[in-house]
Amino acid sequence: MEKLRLFFEERAFGVCSRLGEKLHFPIDSIRLFFIYASFVTLGSPIILYVSMAMMLKIRKYFRKMNNPVLFD
C-alpha cells in the first residue's frame, strides 16, 4: 500500500499539496475531499483538478522562460 501511495505522490501534479500549503490545510484532507466530491458529483472536481494542474504547469513554464539561468 505504501508503494502505491508513493507512486502516485511522485507522479501527481502537486495540486493538492500546493493548495494545502497556500491554505494551511492538511494535504490528506484536500485529497479526500477531491475523491469524495468526485464520487458524489460524478467526476466534476476532476475537471477542476486538471485545470489547476495545467495552470501550475503554465506558471512553471513562464517562470522558466523569464529566468533562463534555471535549467530544470
PyMOL Python script that loads the backbone (N, CA, C, O; Angstrom):
from pymol import cmd

cmd.read_pdbstr("""\
ATOM      1  N   MET A   1       0.832  -1.203   0.000  1.00  0.00           N
ATOM      2  CA  MET A   1       0.000   0.000   0.000  1.00  0.00           C
ATOM      3  C   MET A   1       0.869   1.256   0.000  1.00  0.00           C
ATOM      4  O   MET A   1       0.552   2.245  -0.662  1.00  0.00           O
ATOM      5  N   GLU A   2       1.953   1.204   0.741  1.00  0.00           N
ATOM      6  CA  GLU A   2       2.852   2.362   0.824  1.00  0.00           C
ATOM      7  C   GLU A   2       3.508   2.646  -0.523  1.00  0.00           C
ATOM      8  O   GLU A   2       3.674   3.805  -0.905  1.00  0.00           O
ATOM      9  N   LYS A   3       3.884   1.582  -1.249  1.00  0.00           N
ATOM     10  CA  LYS A   3       4.491   1.770  -2.568  1.00  0.00           C
ATOM     11  C   LYS A   3       3.519   2.427  -3.535  1.00  0.00           C
ATOM     12  O   LYS A   3       3.909   3.282  -4.331  1.00  0.00           O
ATOM     13  N   LEU A   4       2.257   2.029  -3.465  1.00  0.00           N
ATOM     14  CA  LEU A   4       1.242   2.610  -4.333  1.00  0.00           C
ATOM     15  C   LEU A   4       1.054   4.098  -4.037  1.00  0.00           C
ATOM     16  O   LEU A   4       0.937   4.908  -4.956  1.00  0.00           O
ATOM     17  N   ARG A   5       1.025   4.449  -2.769  1.00  0.00           N
ATOM     18  CA  ARG A   5       0.864   5.849  -2.377  1.00  0.00           C
ATOM     19  C   ARG A   5       2.062   6.678  -2.845  1.00  0.00           C
ATOM     20  O   ARG A   5       1.891   7.776  -3.376  1.00  0.00           O
ATOM     21  N   LEU A   6       3.274   6.153  -2.647  1.00  0.00           N
ATOM     22  CA  LEU A   6       4.469   6.876  -3.095  1.00  0.00           C
ATOM     23  C   LEU A   6       4.503   7.020  -4.615  1.00  0.00           C
ATOM     24  O   LEU A   6       4.947   8.047  -5.128  1.00  0.00           O
ATOM     25  N   PHE A   7       4.041   6.007  -5.334  1.00  0.00           N
ATOM     26  CA  PHE A   7       3.993   6.067  -6.794  1.00  0.00           C
ATOM     27  C   PHE A   7       3.135   7.235  -7.258  1.00  0.00           C
ATOM     28  O   PHE A   7       3.548   8.004  -8.126  1.00  0.00           O
ATOM     29  N   PHE A   8       1.933   7.373  -6.678  1.00  0.00           N
ATOM     30  CA  PHE A   8       1.036   8.446  -7.090  1.00  0.00           C
ATOM     31  C   PHE A   8       1.513   9.806  -6.614  1.00  0.00           C
ATOM     32  O   PHE A   8       1.321  10.799  -7.315  1.00  0.00           O
ATOM     33  N   GLU A   9       2.133   9.880  -5.436  1.00  0.00           N
ATOM     34  CA  GLU A   9       2.613  11.165  -4.943  1.00  0.00           C
ATOM     35  C   GLU A   9       3.775  11.688  -5.781  1.00  0.00           C
ATOM     36  O   GLU A   9       3.898  12.896  -5.979  1.00  0.00           O
ATOM     37  N   GLU A  10       4.627  10.792  -6.274  1.00  0.00           N
ATOM     38  CA  GLU A  10       5.756  11.222  -7.098  1.00  0.00           C
ATOM     39  C   GLU A  10       5.318  11.672  -8.477  1.00  0.00           C
ATOM     40  O   GLU A  10       5.940  12.557  -9.064  1.00  0.00           O
ATOM     41  N   ARG A  11       4.260  11.079  -9.004  1.00  0.00           N
ATOM     42  CA  ARG A  11       3.843  11.375 -10.365  1.00  0.00           C
ATOM     43  C   ARG A  11       2.623  12.271 -10.454  1.00  0.00           C
ATOM     44  O   ARG A  11       2.151  12.562 -11.553  1.00  0.00           O
ATOM     45  N   ALA A  12       2.115  12.705  -9.340  1.00  0.00           N
ATOM     46  CA  ALA A  12       0.954  13.598  -9.342  1.00  0.00           C
ATOM     47  C   ALA A  12       1.395  15.012  -9.721  1.00  0.00           C
ATOM     48  O   ALA A  12       2.588  15.316  -9.756  1.00  0.00           O
ATOM     49  N   PHE A  13       0.440  15.844  -9.994  1.00  0.00           N
ATOM     50  CA  PHE A  13       0.736  17.203 -10.426  1.00  0.00           C
ATOM     51  C   PHE A  13       1.093  18.122  -9.268  1.00  0.00           C
ATOM     52  O   PHE A  13       1.677  19.181  -9.495  1.00  0.00           O
ATOM     53  N   GLY A  14       0.768  17.759  -8.052  1.00  0.00           N
ATOM     54  CA  GLY A  14       1.071  18.602  -6.907  1.00  0.00           C
ATOM     55  C   GLY A  14       0.001  19.619  -6.591  1.00  0.00           C
ATOM     56  O   GLY A  14       0.251  20.575  -5.857  1.00  0.00           O
ATOM     57  N   VAL A  15      -1.172  19.432  -7.126  1.00  0.00           N
ATOM     58  CA  VAL A  15      -2.252  20.389  -6.916  1.00  0.00           C
ATOM     59  C   VAL A  15      -2.691  20.383  -5.454  1.00  0.00           C
ATOM     60  O   VAL A  15      -2.842  21.444  -4.849  1.00  0.00           O
ATOM     61  N   CYS A  16      -2.893  19.210  -4.890  1.00  0.00           N
ATOM     62  CA  CYS A  16      -3.364  19.122  -3.502  1.00  0.00           C
ATOM     63  C   CYS A  16      -2.316  19.641  -2.527  1.00  0.00           C
ATOM     64  O   CYS A  16      -2.654  20.320  -1.558  1.00  0.00           O
ATOM     65  N   SER A  17      -1.055  19.330  -2.774  1.00  0.00           N
ATOM     66  CA  SER A  17      -0.014  19.824  -1.872  1.00  0.00           C
ATOM     67  C   SER A  17       0.127  21.339  -1.981  1.00  0.00           C
ATOM     68  O   SER A  17       0.357  22.018  -0.981  1.00  0.00           O
ATOM     69  N   ARG A  18      -0.008  21.860  -3.183  1.00  0.00           N
ATOM     70  CA  ARG A  18       0.068  23.313  -3.369  1.00  0.00           C
ATOM     71  C   ARG A  18      -1.094  24.019  -2.670  1.00  0.00           C
ATOM     72  O   ARG A  18      -0.902  25.054  -2.033  1.00  0.00           O
ATOM     73  N   LEU A  19      -2.301  23.456  -2.790  1.00  0.00           N
ATOM     74  CA  LEU A  19      -3.458  24.029  -2.109  1.00  0.00           C
ATOM     75  C   LEU A  19      -3.288  23.955  -0.592  1.00  0.00           C
ATOM     76  O   LEU A  19      -3.635  24.894   0.124  1.00  0.00           O
ATOM     77  N   GLY A  20      -2.752  22.837  -0.111  1.00  0.00           N
ATOM     78  CA  GLY A  20      -2.531  22.679   1.316  1.00  0.00           C
ATOM     79  C   GLY A  20      -1.548  23.689   1.870  1.00  0.00           C
ATOM     80  O   GLY A  20      -1.731  24.205   2.972  1.00  0.00           O
ATOM     81  N   GLU A  21      -0.497  23.973   1.101  1.00  0.00           N
ATOM     82  CA  GLU A  21       0.485  24.970   1.524  1.00  0.00           C
ATOM     83  C   GLU A  21      -0.114  26.371   1.544  1.00  0.00           C
ATOM     84  O   GLU A  21       0.109  27.138   2.481  1.00  0.00           O
ATOM     85  N   LYS A  22      -0.871  26.695   0.511  1.00  0.00           N
ATOM     86  CA  LYS A  22      -1.460  28.033   0.419  1.00  0.00           C
ATOM     87  C   LYS A  22      -2.527  28.275   1.477  1.00  0.00           C
ATOM     88  O   LYS A  22      -2.596  29.359   2.057  1.00  0.00           O
ATOM     89  N   LEU A  23      -3.364  27.263   1.729  1.00  0.00           N
ATOM     90  CA  LEU A  23      -4.484  27.428   2.644  1.00  0.00           C
ATOM     91  C   LEU A  23      -4.166  27.005   4.076  1.00  0.00           C
ATOM     92  O   LEU A  23      -5.006  27.139   4.966  1.00  0.00           O
ATOM     93  N   HIS A  24      -2.955  26.496   4.300  1.00  0.00           N
ATOM     94  CA  HIS A  24      -2.552  25.989   5.615  1.00  0.00           C
ATOM     95  C   HIS A  24      -3.544  24.930   6.098  1.00  0.00           C
ATOM     96  O   HIS A  24      -4.068  25.007   7.209  1.00  0.00           O
ATOM     97  N   PHE A  25      -3.785  23.950   5.242  1.00  0.00           N
ATOM     98  CA  PHE A  25      -4.756  22.895   5.491  1.00  0.00           C
ATOM     99  C   PHE A  25      -4.066  21.561   5.233  1.00  0.00           C
ATOM    100  O   PHE A  25      -3.206  21.489   4.355  1.00  0.00           O
ATOM    101  N   PRO A  26      -4.408  20.507   5.960  1.00  0.00           N
ATOM    102  CA  PRO A  26      -3.752  19.204   5.740  1.00  0.00           C
ATOM    103  C   PRO A  26      -3.976  18.682   4.314  1.00  0.00           C
ATOM    104  O   PRO A  26      -5.092  18.714   3.794  1.00  0.00           O
ATOM    105  N   ILE A  27      -2.913  18.214   3.710  1.00  0.00           N
ATOM    106  CA  ILE A  27      -2.956  17.753   2.327  1.00  0.00           C
ATOM    107  C   ILE A  27      -3.852  16.529   2.183  1.00  0.00           C
ATOM    108  O   ILE A  27      -4.580  16.404   1.198  1.00  0.00           O
ATOM    109  N   ASP A  28      -3.804  15.635   3.151  1.00  0.00           N
ATOM    110  CA  ASP A  28      -4.633  14.435   3.079  1.00  0.00           C
ATOM    111  C   ASP A  28      -6.117  14.780   3.069  1.00  0.00           C
ATOM    112  O   ASP A  28      -6.904  14.114   2.396  1.00  0.00           O
ATOM    113  N   SER A  29      -6.502  15.810   3.803  1.00  0.00           N
ATOM    114  CA  SER A  29      -7.908  16.220   3.819  1.00  0.00           C
ATOM    115  C   SER A  29      -8.345  16.755   2.460  1.00  0.00           C
ATOM    116  O   SER A  29      -9.470  16.513   2.024  1.00  0.00           O
ATOM    117  N   ILE A  30      -7.461  17.475   1.800  1.00  0.00           N
ATOM    118  CA  ILE A  30      -7.784  18.006   0.475  1.00  0.00           C
ATOM    119  C   ILE A  30      -7.916  16.872  -0.536  1.00  0.00           C
ATOM    120  O   ILE A  30      -8.819  16.879  -1.373  1.00  0.00           O
ATOM    121  N   ARG A  31      -7.010  15.897  -0.454  1.00  0.00           N
ATOM    122  CA  ARG A  31      -7.096  14.749  -1.358  1.00  0.00           C
ATOM    123  C   ARG A  31      -8.396  13.979  -1.144  1.00  0.00           C
ATOM    124  O   ARG A  31      -9.062  13.595  -2.105  1.00  0.00           O
ATOM    125  N   LEU A  32      -8.754  13.755   0.119  1.00  0.00           N
ATOM    126  CA  LEU A  32     -10.007  13.055   0.405  1.00  0.00           C
ATOM    127  C   LEU A  32     -11.208  13.841  -0.096  1.00  0.00           C
ATOM    128  O   LEU A  32     -12.173  13.258  -0.592  1.00  0.00           O
ATOM    129  N   PHE A  33     -11.152  15.165   0.031  1.00  0.00           N
ATOM    130  CA  PHE A  33     -12.240  15.989  -0.493  1.00  0.00           C
ATOM    131  C   PHE A  33     -12.415  15.782  -1.992  1.00  0.00           C
ATOM    132  O   PHE A  33     -13.536  15.603  -2.468  1.00  0.00           O
ATOM    133  N   PHE A  34     -11.309  15.805  -2.740  1.00  0.00           N
ATOM    134  CA  PHE A  34     -11.395  15.609  -4.185  1.00  0.00           C
ATOM    135  C   PHE A  34     -11.947  14.228  -4.523  1.00  0.00           C
ATOM    136  O   PHE A  34     -12.738  14.086  -5.456  1.00  0.00           O
ATOM    137  N   ILE A  35     -11.536  13.213  -3.771  1.00  0.00           N
ATOM    138  CA  ILE A  35     -12.011  11.855  -4.034  1.00  0.00           C
ATOM    139  C   ILE A  35     -13.503  11.739  -3.757  1.00  0.00           C
ATOM    140  O   ILE A  35     -14.262  11.260  -4.601  1.00  0.00           O
ATOM    141  N   TYR A  36     -13.925  12.180  -2.568  1.00  0.00           N
ATOM    142  CA  TYR A  36     -15.344  12.068  -2.214  1.00  0.00           C
ATOM    143  C   TYR A  36     -16.224  12.952  -3.093  1.00  0.00           C
ATOM    144  O   TYR A  36     -17.309  12.540  -3.504  1.00  0.00           O
ATOM    145  N   ALA A  37     -15.762  14.149  -3.377  1.00  0.00           N
ATOM    146  CA  ALA A  37     -16.545  15.038  -4.227  1.00  0.00           C
ATOM    147  C   ALA A  37     -16.670  14.475  -5.646  1.00  0.00           C
ATOM    148  O   ALA A  37     -17.688  14.679  -6.308  1.00  0.00           O
ATOM    149  N   SER A  38     -15.650  13.776  -6.106  1.00  0.00           N
ATOM    150  CA  SER A  38     -15.717  13.165  -7.438  1.00  0.00           C
ATOM    151  C   SER A  38     -16.766  12.066  -7.486  1.00  0.00           C
ATOM    152  O   SER A  38     -17.473  11.923  -8.483  1.00  0.00           O
ATOM    153  N   PHE A  39     -16.870  11.287  -6.413  1.00  0.00           N
ATOM    154  CA  PHE A  39     -17.893  10.244  -6.377  1.00  0.00           C
ATOM    155  C   PHE A  39     -19.294  10.829  -6.279  1.00  0.00           C
ATOM    156  O   PHE A  39     -20.216  10.357  -6.944  1.00  0.00           O
ATOM    157  N   VAL A  40     -19.452  11.848  -5.458  1.00  0.00           N
ATOM    158  CA  VAL A  40     -20.779  12.421  -5.230  1.00  0.00           C
ATOM    159  C   VAL A  40     -21.282  13.173  -6.461  1.00  0.00           C
ATOM    160  O   VAL A  40     -22.457  13.077  -6.814  1.00  0.00           O
ATOM    161  N   THR A  41     -20.391  13.921  -7.113  1.00  0.00           N
ATOM    162  CA  THR A  41     -20.810  14.762  -8.236  1.00  0.00           C
ATOM    163  C   THR A  41     -20.480  14.145  -9.594  1.00  0.00           C
ATOM    164  O   THR A  41     -20.517  14.825 -10.619  1.00  0.00           O
ATOM    165  N   LEU A  42     -20.162  12.866  -9.590  1.00  0.00           N
ATOM    166  CA  LEU A  42     -19.884  12.116 -10.822  1.00  0.00           C
ATOM    167  C   LEU A  42     -18.702  12.676 -11.617  1.00  0.00           C
ATOM    168  O   LEU A  42     -18.736  12.699 -12.847  1.00  0.00           O
ATOM    169  N   GLY A  43     -17.667  13.123 -10.922  1.00  0.00           N
ATOM    170  CA  GLY A  43     -16.415  13.463 -11.572  1.00  0.00           C
ATOM    171  C   GLY A  43     -16.166  14.909 -11.914  1.00  0.00           C
ATOM    172  O   GLY A  43     -15.133  15.215 -12.508  1.00  0.00           O
ATOM    173  N   SER A  44     -17.057  15.812 -11.570  1.00  0.00           N
ATOM    174  CA  SER A  44     -16.823  17.207 -11.945  1.00  0.00           C
ATOM    175  C   SER A  44     -15.608  17.841 -11.244  1.00  0.00           C
ATOM    176  O   SER A  44     -14.996  18.727 -11.840  1.00  0.00           O
ATOM    177  N   PRO A  45     -15.218  17.448 -10.019  1.00  0.00           N
ATOM    178  CA  PRO A  45     -13.990  18.013  -9.446  1.00  0.00           C
ATOM    179  C   PRO A  45     -12.728  17.603 -10.196  1.00  0.00           C
ATOM    180  O   PRO A  45     -11.686  18.245 -10.063  1.00  0.00           O
ATOM    181  N   ILE A  46     -12.819  16.545 -10.975  1.00  0.00           N
ATOM    182  CA  ILE A  46     -11.660  16.136 -11.765  1.00  0.00           C
ATOM    183  C   ILE A  46     -11.338  17.217 -12.796  1.00  0.00           C
ATOM    184  O   ILE A  46     -10.167  17.474 -13.078  1.00  0.00           O
ATOM    185  N   ILE A  47     -12.354  17.844 -13.352  1.00  0.00           N
ATOM    186  CA  ILE A  47     -12.148  18.941 -14.303  1.00  0.00           C
ATOM    187  C   ILE A  47     -11.445  20.098 -13.611  1.00  0.00           C
ATOM    188  O   ILE A  47     -10.532  20.700 -14.176  1.00  0.00           O
ATOM    189  N   LEU A  48     -11.862  20.409 -12.400  1.00  0.00           N
ATOM    190  CA  LEU A  48     -11.215  21.463 -11.616  1.00  0.00           C
ATOM    191  C   LEU A  48      -9.762  21.104 -11.324  1.00  0.00           C
ATOM    192  O   LEU A  48      -8.877  21.949 -11.454  1.00  0.00           O
ATOM    193  N   TYR A  49      -9.511  19.861 -10.933  1.00  0.00           N
ATOM    194  CA  TYR A  49      -8.161  19.406 -10.618  1.00  0.00           C
ATOM    195  C   TYR A  49      -7.244  19.505 -11.834  1.00  0.00           C
ATOM    196  O   TYR A  49      -6.123  20.003 -11.732  1.00  0.00           O
ATOM    197  N   VAL A  50      -7.719  19.033 -12.976  1.00  0.00           N
ATOM    198  CA  VAL A  50      -6.899  19.066 -14.195  1.00  0.00           C
ATOM    199  C   VAL A  50      -6.633  20.500 -14.639  1.00  0.00           C
ATOM    200  O   VAL A  50      -5.524  20.812 -15.074  1.00  0.00           O
ATOM    201  N   SER A  51      -7.630  21.378 -14.536  1.00  0.00           N
ATOM    202  CA  SER A  51      -7.408  22.775 -14.917  1.00  0.00           C
ATOM    203  C   SER A  51      -6.412  23.444 -13.977  1.00  0.00           C
ATOM    204  O   SER A  51      -5.592  24.249 -14.420  1.00  0.00           O
ATOM    205  N   MET A  52      -6.472  23.124 -12.689  1.00  0.00           N
ATOM    206  CA  MET A  52      -5.492  23.684 -11.753  1.00  0.00           C
ATOM    207  C   MET A  52      -4.096  23.126 -12.028  1.00  0.00           C
ATOM    208  O   MET A  52      -3.108  23.849 -11.895  1.00  0.00           O
ATOM    209  N   ALA A  53      -4.000  21.861 -12.407  1.00  0.00           N
ATOM    210  CA  ALA A  53      -2.711  21.265 -12.744  1.00  0.00           C
ATOM    211  C   ALA A  53      -2.119  21.927 -13.983  1.00  0.00           C
ATOM    212  O   ALA A  53      -0.918  22.194 -14.035  1.00  0.00           O
ATOM    213  N   MET A  54      -2.959  22.191 -14.976  1.00  0.00           N
ATOM    214  CA  MET A  54      -2.466  22.874 -16.177  1.00  0.00           C
ATOM    215  C   MET A  54      -2.001  24.283 -15.844  1.00  0.00           C
ATOM    216  O   MET A  54      -0.994  24.751 -16.374  1.00  0.00           O
ATOM    217  N   MET A  55      -2.729  24.955 -14.972  1.00  0.00           N
ATOM    218  CA  MET A  55      -2.347  26.303 -14.578  1.00  0.00           C
ATOM    219  C   MET A  55      -0.986  26.303 -13.870  1.00  0.00           C
ATOM    220  O   MET A  55      -0.172  27.198 -14.094  1.00  0.00           O
ATOM    221  N   LEU A  56      -0.740  25.307 -13.021  1.00  0.00           N
ATOM    222  CA  LEU A  56       0.554  25.210 -12.349  1.00  0.00           C
ATOM    223  C   LEU A  56       1.679  24.961 -13.354  1.00  0.00           C
ATOM    224  O   LEU A  56       2.756  25.547 -13.240  1.00  0.00           O
ATOM    225  N   LYS A  57       1.429  24.092 -14.337  1.00  0.00           N
ATOM    226  CA  LYS A  57       2.446  23.804 -15.354  1.00  0.00           C
ATOM    227  C   LYS A  57       2.742  25.039 -16.210  1.00  0.00           C
ATOM    228  O   LYS A  57       3.896  25.299 -16.550  1.00  0.00           O
ATOM    229  N   ILE A  58       1.707  25.790 -16.554  1.00  0.00           N
ATOM    230  CA  ILE A  58       1.900  27.001 -17.355  1.00  0.00           C
ATOM    231  C   ILE A  58       2.700  28.035 -16.570  1.00  0.00           C
ATOM    232  O   ILE A  58       3.598  28.675 -17.119  1.00  0.00           O
ATOM    233  N   ARG A  59       2.377  28.200 -15.288  1.00  0.00           N
ATOM    234  CA  ARG A  59       3.132  29.143 -14.452  1.00  0.00           C
ATOM    235  C   ARG A  59       4.593  28.738 -14.367  1.00  0.00           C
ATOM    236  O   ARG A  59       5.476  29.593 -14.433  1.00  0.00           O
ATOM    237  N   LYS A  60       4.863  27.430 -14.220  1.00  0.00           N
ATOM    238  CA  LYS A  60       6.237  26.943 -14.150  1.00  0.00           C
ATOM    239  C   LYS A  60       6.962  27.200 -15.474  1.00  0.00           C
ATOM    240  O   LYS A  60       8.138  27.564 -15.478  1.00  0.00           O
ATOM    241  N   TYR A  61       6.268  27.012 -16.585  1.00  0.00           N
ATOM    242  CA  TYR A  61       6.846  27.252 -17.901  1.00  0.00           C
ATOM    243  C   TYR A  61       7.231  28.718 -18.073  1.00  0.00           C
ATOM    244  O   TYR A  61       8.330  29.016 -18.541  1.00  0.00           O
ATOM    245  N   PHE A  62       6.329  29.648 -17.695  1.00  0.00           N
ATOM    246  CA  PHE A  62       6.619  31.069 -17.839  1.00  0.00           C
ATOM    247  C   PHE A  62       7.723  31.526 -16.899  1.00  0.00           C
ATOM    248  O   PHE A  62       8.520  32.394 -17.255  1.00  0.00           O
ATOM    249  N   ARG A  63       7.777  30.959 -15.718  1.00  0.00           N
ATOM    250  CA  ARG A  63       8.879  31.292 -14.807  1.00  0.00           C
ATOM    251  C   ARG A  63      10.205  30.852 -15.392  1.00  0.00           C
ATOM    252  O   ARG A  63      11.209  31.553 -15.269  1.00  0.00           O
ATOM    253  N   LYS A  64      10.211  29.686 -16.032  1.00  0.00           N
ATOM    254  CA  LYS A  64      11.440  29.181 -16.630  1.00  0.00           C
ATOM    255  C   LYS A  64      11.864  30.066 -17.805  1.00  0.00           C
ATOM    256  O   LYS A  64      13.057  30.275 -18.020  1.00  0.00           O
ATOM    257  N   MET A  65      10.896  30.587 -18.568  1.00  0.00           N
ATOM    258  CA  MET A  65      11.211  31.465 -19.698  1.00  0.00           C
ATOM    259  C   MET A  65      11.785  32.794 -19.216  1.00  0.00           C
ATOM    260  O   MET A  65      12.685  33.345 -19.851  1.00  0.00           O
ATOM    261  N   ASN A  66      11.275  33.311 -18.105  1.00  0.00           N
ATOM    262  CA  ASN A  66      11.743  34.598 -17.605  1.00  0.00           C
ATOM    263  C   ASN A  66      13.089  34.506 -16.916  1.00  0.00           C
ATOM    264  O   ASN A  66      13.776  35.516 -16.766  1.00  0.00           O
ATOM    265  N   ASN A  67      13.474  33.324 -16.499  1.00  0.00           N
ATOM    266  CA  ASN A  67      14.757  33.130 -15.830  1.00  0.00           C
ATOM    267  C   ASN A  67      15.528  32.031 -16.566  1.00  0.00           C
ATOM    268  O   ASN A  67      15.441  30.862 -16.188  1.00  0.00           O
ATOM    269  N   PRO A  68      16.281  32.392 -17.611  1.00  0.00           N
ATOM    270  CA  PRO A  68      16.951  31.377 -18.423  1.00  0.00           C
ATOM    271  C   PRO A  68      18.112  30.686 -17.688  1.00  0.00           C
ATOM    272  O   PRO A  68      18.672  29.724 -18.213  1.00  0.00           O
ATOM    273  N   VAL A  69      18.482  31.148 -16.503  1.00  0.00           N
ATOM    274  CA  VAL A  69      19.570  30.539 -15.765  1.00  0.00           C
ATOM    275  C   VAL A  69      19.141  29.172 -15.209  1.00  0.00           C
ATOM    276  O   VAL A  69      19.966  28.268 -15.074  1.00  0.00           O
ATOM    277  N   LEU A  70      17.872  29.028 -14.893  1.00  0.00           N
ATOM    278  CA  LEU A  70      17.370  27.778 -14.349  1.00  0.00           C
ATOM    279  C   LEU A  70      17.153  26.752 -15.445  1.00  0.00           C
ATOM    280  O   LEU A  70      16.383  26.990 -16.376  1.00  0.00           O
ATOM    281  N   PHE A  71      17.811  25.639 -15.345  1.00  0.00           N
ATOM    282  CA  PHE A  71      17.621  24.529 -16.285  1.00  0.00           C
ATOM    283  C   PHE A  71      17.106  23.342 -15.490  1.00  0.00           C
ATOM    284  O   PHE A  71      17.892  22.540 -14.986  1.00  0.00           O
ATOM    285  N   ASP A  72      15.802  23.228 -15.378  1.00  0.00           N
ATOM    286  CA  ASP A  72      15.203  22.159 -14.582  1.00  0.00           C
ATOM    287  C   ASP A  72      14.898  20.958 -15.399  1.00  0.00           C
ATOM    288  O   ASP A  72      14.389  19.968 -14.874  1.00  0.00           O
TER     289      ASP A  72
END
""", "prot")
cmd.dss("prot")
cmd.show_as("cartoon", "prot")
cmd.util.cbc("prot")
cmd.orient("prot")
